[in-house]
Amino acid sequence: MIIQVLEDYSQRTEYKVLQKFTSIQEIRIDNLAQGILLLPGILLGKLDKKDIKILRNWINMTSNQLIMTPAFIEYNIRDFFDTSIDIDIKKEEGLDYEGVQCDFKIISKAQERIFSNENGVFGIHYRKNTGSGLLTIITLPLLDYKLAHKHDEFKKYFIDCINKIEVEEREPQNKEFEVLEDHLQLLMFIAADCKSYEDLSKKFNIYFNKDYDDYYIRKLEEELEQMDLIQDKRVTDQGTELVKERRLKSFIRVLKGVKGSNEW
């Protein structure tokens, strides 16, 4: 198992402790691969808007898991990522979990709790929907180098947090995808002969006010191919049937600038 860490922050002590737990790979944020990324929570306040956008699109992909650990500052995860619920990171004195002092707890309606007791919630898994990635937030100081005497115990806690994604990655590759709004919109663009990723990104912004990068659009394109709705950047017969079923022809004609034509 290899966990990705951000190359620009590779000297952080959290990453040095992580190397005791598992193998790591330093990677640039604009070159993230499918899999698991560990991000100290405090870095959300240091990344620029472009990098946050990359992370937001990356975590929207089913096979990806973002694990956030201390250090933290107080904020709402919803301010950075596309979550359907609030996930507030709150600082509080006197927090304790199994004899481990914590500086922050999580206040959220997220259903899947990893670490919790009468003092609060200190770890959650959150997935917006079946088509999105897994967001894991842990406020326990599992990667604190000053707690080296507890690292064997912390390693077990940490591994438990990533077992979930490992099981999901073993699912068959031909699993069915749900046709989402983003899929339909990309299908319309492709039907209207919008092919380049730069053009598609502009079209998403102009017509739907969505700020998508090449990485996310490629992911949507791959899923359309797996659903047999497109092939080689062309709409398949099955894709054409979906266009008819969802009554998308008129919008495609608008995109193509075609009026009064039977085409599409």
ZATIKOL-402107 format. One record per residue (C-alpha): chain; y, z negated, x negated. Coordinates in Angstrom, 1 decimal, padded with zeros to 4 digits, m for minus. Each point is the difference from the previous one (the first is absolute). Layout:
REM residues N
(site 'A',(Y,Z,X)) ...
END
This chain:
REM residues 264
(site 'A',(000.0,000.0,000.0)) (site 'A',(003.4,001.0,m001.3)) (site 'A',(003.3,m001.2,001.3)) (site 'A',(003.2,001.9,m000.6)) (site 'A',(003.1,m001.7,m001.3)) (site 'A',(003.5,001.5,m000.4)) (site 'A',(000.5,001.3,m003.5)) (site 'A',(003.7,m000.9,m000.1)) (site 'A',(m000.9,m003.7,000.5)) (site 'A',(m003.2,m000.2,m002.0)) (site 'A',(001.2,m002.9,m002.1)) (site 'A',(000.2,m002.4,003.0)) (site 'A',(m002.2,m003.1,m000.5)) (site 'A',(m001.7,000.6,003.4)) (site 'A',(m001.5,003.2,m001.3)) (site 'A',(m001.2,m001.8,m003.1)) (site 'A',(m001.8,m002.5,002.1)) (site 'A',(m001.4,002.7,002.2)) (site 'A',(m001.7,001.6,m003.1)) (site 'A',(m002.1,m003.2,m000.1)) (site 'A',(m001.3,000.7,003.5)) (site 'A',(m000.5,003.8,m000.1)) (site 'A',(000.8,003.3,m001.7)) (site 'A',(003.6,001.3,000.5)) (site 'A',(001.6,003.4,m000.3)) (site 'A',(003.7,000.3,m000.8)) (site 'A',(001.5,002.8,002.1)) (site 'A',(003.4,001.4,000.9)) (site 'A',(001.0,m000.6,003.5)) (site 'A',(000.4,003.8,000.6)) (site 'A',(m003.5,000.5,m001.1)) (site 'A',(m001.9,m002.6,002.0)) (site 'A',(m003.7,000.9,000.7)) (site 'A',(m002.2,m000.9,002.9)) (site 'A',(m001.2,m003.6,m000.2)) (site 'A',(001.5,m003.4,m000.6)) (site 'A',(003.5,m000.9,m001.3)) (site 'A',(001.1,m003.5,m000.9)) (site 'A',(003.7,m000.7,000.4)) (site 'A',(001.7,m003.4,m000.8)) (site 'A',(002.1,m000.5,003.2)) (site 'A',(003.2,m000.5,m001.9)) (site 'A',(m000.1,003.6,m001.1)) (site 'A',(000.8,001.2,003.5)) (site 'A',(003.6,m001.1,m000.7)) (site 'A',(000.1,001.8,m003.3)) (site 'A',(m001.3,003.5,001.1)) (site 'A',(002.4,002.6,001.1)) (site 'A',(m000.1,001.7,003.4)) (site 'A',(m001.9,003.0,m001.4)) (site 'A',(m002.8,m002.2,m001.4)) (site 'A',(m000.2,m002.0,003.3)) (site 'A',(m000.4,003.3,001.8)) (site 'A',(m002.9,001.0,m002.3)) (site 'A',(m001.7,m003.4,000.6)) (site 'A',(000.6,000.3,003.8)) (site 'A',(m001.7,003.4,000.1)) (site 'A',(m002.8,m001.1,m002.3)) (site 'A',(m000.9,m003.0,002.1)) (site 'A',(m000.2,002.2,003.1)) (site 'A',(m003.1,001.6,m001.5)) (site 'A',(m003.3,m001.4,001.4)) (site 'A',(m001.8,m000.6,m003.4)) (site 'A',(002.8,m001.8,m001.7)) (site 'A',(000.6,m003.8,m000.3)) (site 'A',(003.3,m001.6,m001.2)) (site 'A',(m000.5,m003.6,m001.1)) (site 'A',(003.2,m002.1,m000.3)) (site 'A',(000.0,m003.3,m001.9)) (site 'A',(002.6,m002.5,m001.3)) (site 'A',(002.6,m000.1,m001.3)) (site 'A',(001.8,000.5,003.3)) (site 'A',(003.4,m000.3,001.5)) (site 'A',(000.8,m000.5,003.7)) (site 'A',(m000.1,003.2,002.0)) (site 'A',(m001.6,001.8,002.9)) (site 'A',(m002.7,002.5,m001.1)) (site 'A',(001.1,002.1,003.0)) (site 'A',(003.3,000.7,m001.8)) (site 'A',(m002.0,002.0,m002.6)) (site 'A',(m003.1,001.3,001.6)) (site 'A',(m000.8,001.6,003.4)) (site 'A',(m001.6,m003.0,001.7)) (site 'A',(m000.2,m000.5,003.7)) (site 'A',(000.5,m003.8,m000.3)) (site 'A',(002.2,m002.3,m002.1)) (site 'A',(m001.6,m001.4,m003.1)) (site 'A',(002.4,m002.6,m001.4)) (site 'A',(m000.3,m001.6,m003.4)) (site 'A',(001.5,m003.5,000.2)) (site 'A',(000.6,m002.5,m002.7)) (site 'A',(m000.8,m003.6,000.8)) (site 'A',(m000.5,m003.2,m001.9)) (site 'A',(m003.3,m002.0,000.0)) (site 'A',(m002.3,002.9,000.8)) (site 'A',(m003.6,m000.5,m001.1)) (site 'A',(m003.3,001.9,000.3)) (site 'A',(m003.2,m001.6,m001.3)) (site 'A',(002.0,m002.0,m002.5)) (site 'A',(002.0,003.0,m001.2)) (site 'A',(003.8,m000.3,000.4)) (site 'A',(001.7,003.0,001.6)) (site 'A',(003.6,000.9,000.2)) (site 'A',(m000.2,002.5,002.9)) (site 'A',(m001.8,000.4,003.2)) (site 'A',(m000.4,003.0,002.4)) (site 'A',(001.4,m000.1,003.6)) (site 'A',(m001.5,002.9,002.0)) (site 'A',(m002.1,001.0,003.0)) (site 'A',(m002.5,001.8,m002.4)) (site 'A',(m003.5,m000.8,001.4)) (site 'A',(m002.0,000.0,m003.2)) (site 'A',(000.7,m003.1,m002.1)) (site 'A',(m001.6,m000.4,m003.4)) (site 'A',(001.4,m003.4,m001.0)) (site 'A',(001.4,m002.5,002.5)) (site 'A',(000.0,m003.7,000.8)) (site 'A',(002.1,m002.5,001.9)) (site 'A',(002.9,000.7,m002.4)) (site 'A',(000.2,003.7,000.8)) (site 'A',(m001.3,003.4,m000.8)) (site 'A',(m000.3,001.1,m003.7)) (site 'A',(m001.8,003.3,000.2)) (site 'A',(m000.5,002.8,002.5)) (site 'A',(m001.4,003.5,000.4)) (site 'A',(002.1,002.3,002.1)) (site 'A',(m000.7,003.6,001.1)) (site 'A',(002.4,001.7,002.4)) (site 'A',(m002.7,002.3,001.5)) (site 'A',(m003.3,001.5,m000.8)) (site 'A',(001.6,002.9,m002.0)) (site 'A',(002.1,m002.2,m002.3)) (site 'A',(m000.7,m001.9,m003.2)) (site 'A',(m000.5,m003.7,m000.4)) (site 'A',(002.8,m002.3,m000.9)) (site 'A',(m001.1,m003.3,m001.5)) (site 'A',(002.5,m002.8,m000.6)) (site 'A',(m001.0,m003.1,m002.0)) (site 'A',(002.5,m002.8,m000.7)) (site 'A',(m002.5,m002.2,m001.9)) (site 'A',(000.9,000.1,m003.7)) (site 'A',(m003.3,001.7,m001.0)) (site 'A',(001.5,001.8,m002.9)) (site 'A',(002.1,m002.8,m001.4)) (site 'A',(m000.7,m000.3,m003.8)) (site 'A',(001.0,m003.7,000.1)) (site 'A',(m003.0,m000.7,002.1)) (site 'A',(m002.6,001.3,m002.4)) (site 'A',(m002.3,m002.9,000.7)) (site 'A',(m000.4,001.3,003.5)) (site 'A',(m000.5,003.7,m000.8)) (site 'A',(m003.7,000.0,000.6)) (site 'A',(000.5,m001.4,003.5)) (site 'A',(003.0,002.4,000.6)) (site 'A',(m002.1,003.0,m001.1)) (site 'A',(m002.5,m000.7,002.8)) (site 'A',(002.9,m000.2,002.5)) (site 'A',(001.5,003.2,m001.3)) (site 'A',(m003.3,002.0,000.1)) (site 'A',(m000.5,m001.1,003.6)) (site 'A',(003.3,001.6,000.9)) (site 'A',(m001.1,003.4,m001.3)) (site 'A',(m003.6,000.1,001.3)) (site 'A',(001.3,001.3,003.3)) (site 'A',(001.4,003.2,m001.4)) (site 'A',(m003.1,000.6,m002.1)) (site 'A',(m002.2,000.1,003.1)) (site 'A',(002.4,002.4,001.7)) (site 'A',(000.0,002.4,m002.9)) (site 'A',(m003.8,000.3,000.4)) (site 'A',(000.4,001.5,003.5)) (site 'A',(m001.2,003.6,000.3)) (site 'A',(002.5,002.5,m001.0)) (site 'A',(m000.4,002.0,003.2)) (site 'A',(001.4,m002.7,002.2)) (site 'A',(002.0,001.1,003.0)) (site 'A',(003.8,m000.2,m000.1)) (site 'A',(002.2,m000.8,002.9)) (site 'A',(002.5,002.8,000.6)) (site 'A',(003.4,m001.8,m000.4)) (site 'A',(003.5,001.2,000.6)) (site 'A',(000.5,000.8,m003.7)) (site 'A',(m003.1,002.2,000.1)) (site 'A',(001.3,002.0,003.0)) (site 'A',(003.4,000.4,m001.6)) (site 'A',(m001.4,001.3,m003.2)) (site 'A',(m002.3,002.3,001.9)) (site 'A',(003.0,001.5,001.8)) (site 'A',(001.8,000.6,m003.3)) (site 'A',(m003.0,001.7,m001.5)) (site 'A',(m000.4,002.1,003.1)) (site 'A',(003.6,001.0,m000.5)) (site 'A',(m000.7,001.1,m003.5)) (site 'A',(001.7,m002.9,m001.7)) (site 'A',(m002.3,m000.3,m003.1)) (site 'A',(001.7,m001.5,m003.0)) (site 'A',(000.1,m003.8,m000.3)) (site 'A',(003.8,000.1,m000.7)) (site 'A',(000.5,001.9,003.2)) (site 'A',(m002.3,m002.2,002.0)) (site 'A',(001.8,m003.1,m001.2)) (site 'A',(003.3,001.4,001.1)) (site 'A',(m001.3,001.1,003.4)) (site 'A',(m001.4,m003.5,000.7)) (site 'A',(003.4,m001.4,m000.8)) (site 'A',(002.0,002.5,002.0)) (site 'A',(m002.1,000.1,003.1)) (site 'A',(m001.6,m003.5,000.2)) (site 'A',(002.3,m002.1,m002.3)) (site 'A',(m003.0,m000.9,m002.1)) (site 'A',(000.3,m000.4,m003.8)) (site 'A',(m003.4,001.1,m001.4)) (site 'A',(m000.7,000.9,m003.6)) (site 'A',(m002.6,002.6,m001.3)) (site 'A',(m002.6,m002.7,m000.5)) (site 'A',(m000.1,m001.0,003.7)) (site 'A',(000.2,003.6,001.3)) (site 'A',(m003.0,001.0,m002.2)) (site 'A',(m001.9,m002.9,001.5)) (site 'A',(000.8,001.2,003.5)) (site 'A',(m001.0,003.5,m001.0)) (site 'A',(m003.4,m001.2,m001.4)) (site 'A',(m000.7,m001.8,003.3)) (site 'A',(000.9,003.1,002.0)) (site 'A',(m002.5,001.9,m002.1)) (site 'A',(m002.7,m002.7,000.5)) (site 'A',(000.6,000.3,003.8)) (site 'A',(m000.4,003.8,m000.3)) (site 'A',(003.5,000.6,001.4)) (site 'A',(001.2,001.9,m003.1)) (site 'A',(m001.6,001.8,m002.9)) (site 'A',(001.8,001.4,m003.0)) (site 'A',(003.4,m000.8,001.6)) (site 'A',(m000.9,002.0,003.2)) (site 'A',(m000.7,m001.3,003.4)) (site 'A',(m003.7,000.3,001.0)) (site 'A',(m001.3,001.0,003.4)) (site 'A',(m000.6,m003.7,000.7)) (site 'A',(003.6,m000.7,m001.0)) (site 'A',(001.3,002.8,002.3)) (site 'A',(m001.9,m001.6,002.9)) (site 'A',(001.7,m003.3,m000.8)) (site 'A',(003.4,001.7,000.0)) (site 'A',(m000.8,001.4,003.4)) (site 'A',(m001.3,m003.3,001.3)) (site 'A',(003.0,m002.0,m001.1)) (site 'A',(002.4,002.8,001.1)) (site 'A',(001.7,000.4,m003.3)) (site 'A',(000.5,003.8,000.0)) (site 'A',(003.6,m000.1,001.1)) (site 'A',(001.0,m002.3,m002.8)) (site 'A',(m001.8,002.1,m002.5)) (site 'A',(001.9,003.1,001.2)) (site 'A',(003.2,m002.0,m000.5)) (site 'A',(m001.0,m000.8,m003.6)) (site 'A',(m000.8,003.7,m000.6)) (site 'A',(003.1,001.2,001.7)) (site 'A',(m002.0,002.1,002.4)) (site 'A',(001.3,000.6,003.5)) (site 'A',(m001.7,001.8,002.9)) (site 'A',(m003.1,000.7,m002.1)) (site 'A',(m003.7,m000.5,000.8)) (site 'A',(m000.6,m001.2,m003.5)) (site 'A',(m000.9,m003.6,000.2)) 
END
